[in-house]
């Protein structure tokens, strides 16, 4: 059986680029909604409280080690899933795929969007890619201009671009 015959489902071919895109988009939406629901649960509130004040949570009787362990396992599972999807897309796995500049770009995306926010990485990736496209069209030294813009964002909005939007006010 060929790969395209084996991976087609109701006329939808996962082996094609479009099919793989929608598969990854679906997985992203499921993981993102799951993380959002987790953060709004009791465990999510405990996770945020441990991040804010570890000593207070330990004094209240929470097992800080267990809470940190849950976060570690969850982050490892999501990282493993994304690595498996990357390996499926490329057809092979190599340490050369993750060079230092790749890690730097990911850090810039998180800093632009906002560290410690669920939507921070997503907004940061969109802002980074839009800035890259605009700057590449105007100059060959787009990384210098991006660095200046990143510095401006860090100085003006230390909590990322998301902190520039006003928060919704709760109705009484």
N, C-alpha and C positions, 0 to 999 in steps of 0.2 A: 504494500500500500504506500502510495507516495505521501509526502508531507502535506501537500495541499488537499488531498482527498481525506486524509486522516484528521486534519485540523479544521475542515469546513463544517459549519453547523448551520443548517437551515439557509444555505446560500450565502453565508457570511464567512469569508475566508480570513482566518486569523493570521495566516502566513503572509498576507499582503501587508503593505505599510499602513494602509488605512485601517484595516482590521486590527492590527497590533496597536495603533494609536488609540482606537476606541476601547480596546481591552485595557490598556494602561490608564486611560482617562477614567474608566469605570472603577478600576482598582483604587485610583487616587481618590475618587469621590467617596468610595466606601470607607477607606482609611481616614480621610479627613472628617467625615461625618462621625465616624466612630471616636476619633480623638475629641471632637467637639462635645459629643455626649459624655465622654469620660471626664472632661474638664468640668462639666456641669453637674457631675454626680458627687456623692459624698467622698469617694476616693479621690476625685479630682480636686476637691477643696482641700483635702488633706495633703495632696501632692503640692499644691500651691503654698499651703501654710508651711510645709517643711522647707520649701525653697526660700520663703521669706524669713522664717525664724525657727531654726532647727532646735535650739535649746528649749524654747517655749513648748514646742510640740512634744519633745521628750518629757518635759515636766508635766504635761497634761496626760501622759501615759501612752502615747502613741509609739509604736516601734518604728523609729526613724530608719533603721537599717532595712526593715521589710519594705517600707515605702520607697526607699531609694532602689532597692532590688527590683521592685515592680517597674520603675521607670527604666532601669538598665535593661531589663528583659524586653520591655516594650520597644525601646529604641533599637535594640539589637534585632528584633523581629522585623521591624519596619525597614531597617538598613539591609537586612538579608533579603527581604522581598524586593527592594529596589535594586540590589545587586544582581539578583536572579533575572529581573527584567532587563537590566543593562546587558548581562551576558547573553540573554536570548536575542536582544536586538543586534549585538555585535557579532554573535556567532562564536565568540571565544572570550576567555578571561585572561587578563594579563595585568601585572602590577603597574605597567607603564601607562595604563588608562588613568590612573589617579596620581598625577604629578602634583607638585606643590602649587602650580598656578591654578589647577582645578580646585584645590582646597581654598585658595585665596579668593577665587571668584565666588565660591559658595559662602565664604565668610562675608564678603562684600554684600551679597544678596541679603543675608540675614541682618546685617547691620543697617542696610538701607531700609528694610521693612520694619524692623523693630525686634530686638532680642527679647525673648520671653513671651511673645505673643503668638497665638496660633496662626493668625493670618500674616504674620510678619515675613516669613520666608516666601510665601506666595506673592505678596505685594512687592517684596524686594526683588524677586526674580523678574516680575513684569517690568518694574522700574528699570532694573539693570539692563534687560534686553532692549527696552525701548531707547534708553540712553545710548547704548552701544550702537544701535542701528542709526540713530540720528547723528552721533559723533563720527562714525565711520564715513558717512556721506560727506562730511565737511573737512575732515583732517585725517592725515595718516597717523598722527600722534594722539589717537583717541584715548589711550590709557592715561595720558597726562591730564587731559580735560576731565576724564572720569574721576581721577584722583582728586582734583580740585573740587568737583561737585560732591564727592563723598565727604571731603573735609567740611564743606559748607553744610551738608546735612547733619554731620556729627556736631558741629558747633551750634546750629540753629535748632535742631531737633535731636537731642541726644538719645531719645527713645525710638528713633526711626521716623520714617515718613508717616506712619499711621498716627503718630502723636500730634501731627499737624491738623488732623480732622477733629472737629469738636465732638465730644461724646454726646450720645443721645441722653436727654434728660428723662428721668423716670417720672411717670405721671403719679400724682399723689393719690 
